[in-house]
Amino acid sequence: MAEDEDLEDIKKRRLQQLQQQIAEARRQDEARRELESQKQAALRQILTDEARSRLMNIKMVKPEFAEQLELQLIQLAQSGKIAVPITDEQMKDILVKLQSKKRESKISFR
């Protein structure tokens, strides 16, 4: 009888732990979705349709790069360091500058 009660207590504690983990995962997922929604709203304000389309194309090919680019664009626009709205031509210039920086940082071995 005591073993059955101990086993039942263990099951109850484990179930409670799992429920807490699920609730925490839901909260984190909701926070992630809210942040993404805010980011997309900001991008709609600072990018023209063409520039946003270019960013979406980049996101399909290089999602990590696009994520960093989105955050940088938002920061630049919020700090007033770049004129808003960012056109497709400006986006191309930004991408060229980022690409040239990337190439400059290569290390060669001899």
C-alpha positions, 0 to 999 in steps of 0.5 A, a space after each residue: 500500500 505504501 509503495 502504491 501511494 509513493 508511486 502515485 505521488 511520483 506520478 502526480 509530481 511528474 504530471 505537474 512538472 510536465 504541465 508546468 513545462 508545457 505552460 512555459 513553452 506556450 508562454 515563450 512561443 506567445 512571446 516569440 510570436 508577439 516579438 515577430 509581429 512587432 518586428 514585422 510591423 516595424 519593417 512595414 513602416 520602414 521598408 517600401 514594398 519592393 525592399 520588403 519583398 527583397 528582404 523576404 527573398 533573402 530570408 528564404 535563402 539565408 534566414 539567419 542573415 535576414 534576421 540580423 539584417 531586419 534587426 539592424 534595419 530597425 535599429 538604424 531607422 529608430 536611431 534616425 541613422 537612415 532615411 525612412 522608408 528604405 527603398 529597394 535601391 537603398 536595400 541593394 546598397 546596404 547589402 553590397 556594403 554588408 557583402 564587402 565587409 564580409 569579404 574583407 574579413 577573410 583570413 588567408 593562410 600561407 
